[in-house]
Amino acid sequence: MNMDELASLRKKLDEVNLELLALINKRGKLVQEIGEVKKKQGTKRFDPVRERDMLNVISDNNEGPFQDATLQHIFKEIFKASLELQEDDMHKALLVSRRRKPENTVIDIKGTKIGDGVPQFIFGPCSVESYQQTATVAESLQDKGLKLLRGGAFKPRTSPYDFQGLGEEGLRILKKIADTYDLAVISEIVAPEDIEKAAEYLDVIQIGARNMQNFELLKAAGDVKKPILLKRGMASTISEFIHAAEYISSRGNNDIILCERGIRTYETATRNTLDITAVPILKQETHLPVMVDVTHSTGRRDLLLPAAKAALAIGADGIMAEVHPDPAVALSDAAQQMDLARFDAFYRDLIAHSSYASRIPLED
């Protein structure tokens, strides 16, 4: 074979490569169209039966010189890339996706900004039990220059015989506390019909882990003009978590704070397993601020501080933890709430060891 013949064959090969490139891109565009149809139909993107049928057709029509196994391997890679192309289009389309909105969403809660690079803190009792109990914690927050108070008025509990919260009376207490101590208050709502009423009392509406996929509640939360703190479900994937936020955003409410609160695994040393890597993943995939609830993720007072340090170190926008004047008599989560002395030490140590120390409010 002389050099001219080799050059001619290589030229033909280059032409075939370009033909293959054009066909692969043509196939990619068809895949994107199919993805849009499947999205409208609500069907899954991956269809293993369809993939097997296509591979069988390829093998049946293979005239060589490549073996069937070789061609199936090549086409499986094409199928995989095509599926990823559909997923990429889906993520671009999500309202909460960072690809849709590259800049961070910053949420202003009565002057406290979450998501601007300065960590914020949400502390308070698991349950609102009385005005005095909640006010005692509020005074401790006020002394530290903190502005965000949590407290449960509606409590979804594992047992129907456990304390279920004070309901609307708890919301009224929180509102009075907010006005008296100049705080913003956050509480969980469990029923769609209570959302509008709660908006009259609360500065932030929380949707808890058990309700992360309560889709009617998510829709109702999307219909109000209040920031929503959305907790990750105890057995939910990150993708499911993001799509739960999308339910809220799709209704017009984009003020959403994501909260990682641990997931249920085989491990029993902690109440849940804190998925610390969820923080950077959520911040890469979405433009929403991400907080970490160290109380429910660990269930152990001795782990609250190291878990909070880890969360801030990996990029969390803030920390949530529970505080009670006398945890021993608390009506819920008695074993994991901090008393006031422990809370003082926790907050002091947290800001002292944080790289954000110069930007975190300190008590006078």
PyMOL commands that set and color helices and strands:
alter all, ss='L'
color gray80, all
select helices_A, chain A and resi 3-41+48-60+68-93+131-143+168-181+192-199+209-211+215-222+238-249+278-285+294-298+301-313+327-329+340-352+357-359
alter helices_A, ss='H'
color red, helices_A
select strands_A, chain A and resi 107-109+112-114+120-124+148-150+184-188+204-207+228-231+256-260+290-293+318-322
alter strands_A, ss='S'
color yellow, strands_A
deselect
rebuild
show_as cartoon
